[in-house]
Amino acid sequence: MADTRASIWCFSLIVILSSEFIYLQTVKLGSCESQNFSCIAMERKALLNFKEGLTDPLGRLSSWRGKDCCSWAGVQCSDKLGHVTKLKLPNLYSSNPDVPDVTAYALGGKIHPSLLDLKYLKYLDLSMNNFGGVSIPNFIGSLKTLRHLNLSGASFGGSLPSFLVNLTSLRYLDLNSCFSDSNKNDLHWLSTLSNLKHLNLGSVDLSMARTYWLEAFNMLHSLEELHLPACGLSILPISLPLVNLSSLSVLDLSNNGFNSSIPSWLFNISSLEYLDLNSNNLRGEIPDGFADMSILRNLDLSSNSFIEGKLSRRNIGNLCNLHVLDLSFNKIGGDIGEFTSGLSRCNNSSLESLHLGYNELGGFLPDSLGHLRNLKNLYLMHNYFLGSIPESIRNLSSLEIFDLSGNGMKGTIPRSLGQLSSLVSLDIKDNQWEGVITEAHFSNLTSLKALSIAQNSRNITLMFNATSNWIPPFKLRYINLKSILVGPEFPTWLRNQNELQFVAVWNAGILGSIPEWFWKLDLVLDELDFSYNQLTGTVPNSIKFKPQGIVFLNYNNFIGPLPVLSSNLSSFHLDHNMFSGPIPHDIGEKNPMLADLDISFNSLNGSLPSSIGNLNLLLTFVISDNQLTGKIPDIWNNIPDLYLIDMSNNSLSGNIPDSLGSLTALKYLRLSTNNLSGEISPALQNCTITENLDLGDNRLSGDIPTWIGETMPSLLVLNLRSNLFTGDIPRDLCNLSLLHILDLGENNLSGSVPRCIGNMSGFSSMINDSRYESQLWVVAKGRDLFYDTYLFLVNSIDLSSNNLSGDLPEELTNLSRLGTLNLSMNHLTGKIPSGIGHLQWLETLDLSRNHLSGMIPPSMVSMTLLNHLNLSHNNLSGKIPSANQFQTFTDPSSYEGNNGLCGLPLPTCNDDDDESSNSPGSGNKDNENGDGHQMLWFYISMGPGFVVGFWGVCGTLIVKKSWRRVYFEFLDDMKERAMTFVSLNLARLRRSMNKNETQA
């Protein structure tokens, strides 16, 4: 019985325990089911209210429906109770380069205060959305449970919110680029956030805290990452008594404008693994203290400009844990041998990316470079490295990017480069390579996608020698071969390169036509450049391009009609070919993206199509040196950014259209050498930033507009040469203080040369402009010279072949940098200004065929740069100077037609000429008559002069006995002295001769 009761009791216990287990499992499953298929109703309602306040253009929150809010996109709930703990709604497309408009995916609108109902919310991420400049809602400060807050790049307005002081549980705070405008902020709220581990305030204006920012952040002892790029801090303290950042592993202080040396307190942060100080104004040498930062993995000191010194083992040459080192854009010099040797001694150097580009490093590349076996990226561009690439480069089997461009490398390219099987990009352009590149240089480059071996000179010293049946092991996307002999045949190895996006093979000695198979590769290109070859044949219209595509087929021998290529083209250069026929009438419709068009130096004819007016994005328009006729169409109103127009050297006729005046961005207008007529359109005075106005060699008439000097203050070049302009030279042109070329020659201008011309300071200074897009024919050195690249060095005034009269203004001598002065073939009178020698930079001076008189000023001998002089056919007189540059002017034609001039290269001057040269008017007949009268009076006055002189001396001696005695005693004394001197010297001479005879 007892056993039965025991059995029943045990059975009952088992049943009870089993039931309890089943119940617990049911509860657990129910909870999971609740987690997966439901959520708390109040929180679901809060989320829906939050959604209601947002704008969602692409429906990113379309899944927010039904009762299970925990399964909605961006929502996460707790495992146990189903409360919403995480709201993760960043714009995931913000960093996607393939998305053209990332703002289309951004949430916006208003953040609803219903978020306060999410009592357990720990994580809130609304980064990279667009809230249109509204302030961050204050109620967020009441979300006391928040540990993670990311509002970076969300386009809020205002300043750092004061409620941050309440979020004491925060571990992660990212407000990088959060505010759309710049407001000054302080850091007094920081002290309460003692639990922060990650803080990013990038691009937040902290300039108000620049004096105490370091002390403020130094209190956050738990901080592991601190990102403060572009915060306007400006002051980097050199010392910090106590470093409290013992947990800090990441420190980003880039782009703050620090202007000091690298502070020593940084080396006391022993936990630092990532240090970014790029884009400041740090100066001095790299401190040796870096050698103690043994766990440093990433160091960026790039773009500081003033960091100098050398790389050595003492500073960073023994940091074996470095993965990334960027020292680019500084002034670091010397060689890198000691530095790479130090790193190569590490048991296993971790360095993967080394960027030393844009410094002043030199010497030969060391063999130890090849011992950094983990290198993936090696940037050495734009330094002063010499010699060739070391053979040890073959050891860098992980190398993916190798950039050695823009150095002084010489010699042959080693075949060992061909062993870098991981290499994706090889850029060794702009050096001075020699020899031959063969197939062996590419034997194992199976990963290669980008190849650039462009030379920095058009002189070809490098040959690409590949057999016609060579099939490269790579599939290139980018190829740039400049000034390398690839021809004479078109490279057949391009036949299998069907992934190309950028093709530039120029100045490569390629002859003949481009084969049909190349056009059939069905490429979609970013750029196509076969310029500076001798290619022939026609260009098909079937070439495909990506948006903003670029074509350079200039300087070849292509023929046929002008091709109309892809509608995606932005830059189209077919100049210096043999294209013929008219410009396609629909060019404006078929190429709506065009920004740069250059079809100059061809044989195009016909008129300009009006569809050009549809090229609304046009920046440069060059159609010069063709055979175009007809009027310039009045279609320029809708091309607001056009800044360069060159229609010169055609046969265009009619008036200058008024719509050109709507081009307020116009800087360069060249319409010279056409048949344009009428007056200069007054609408052009709206082009107030014009720098080059070239209207020469036309049939324009009327007065030169005074508004040119009033409304074009930026004008550098004014060419109105060879037109039909009349009237005076406007005094308003003297307001053009930047002008350095003024050509008004071969018109019908009258009046005098304005004296205010001496105030034009552009002729007293030099322009230094690397982007000076202008060209001009200039009459200098006795001939027409074409200036293009170096036009900014020319300073010239040409007023020749007009009807100008009056004197040469002395003020001309103020133009100290003037290089050419041509006032020939006018009616100028008076003297050459005596101070003309002040024009020390003058190379060409032509004053011929005027009525100038007087001497050639002696100051002209100081014009030592003068190499062309023409003073012929004037009324000059006197002796031609013979010093310095005048010794080189041996052509008599420079002085002919001046009857009063003498001296080389003209006949030699006689005494009368020398004396008469002192007379400014000795070459005139009236002056000769004057000289005759002077000689008559000279002879008349000789008699009385002799009588007065003789009796003034001799008469006194006869009358005054004491004076007579003294006078004759003086003569006797002088005679005795002379006799004694002669006797003594004769005696010495005899003794010397006797002594020599005795010795003999």
Order of alpha helices (4+ residues) and beta strands (2+ residues): alpha-alpha-beta-beta-beta-beta-beta-beta-beta-beta-alpha-beta-beta-beta-beta-beta-beta-beta-beta-alpha-beta-beta-beta-beta-beta-beta-beta-beta-beta-beta-beta-beta-beta-beta-alpha-beta-beta-beta-beta-beta-alpha-beta-beta-beta-beta-beta-beta-beta-beta-beta-beta-alpha-beta-beta-beta-beta-beta-beta-beta-beta-beta-beta-beta-beta-beta-beta-beta-alpha-alpha-alpha
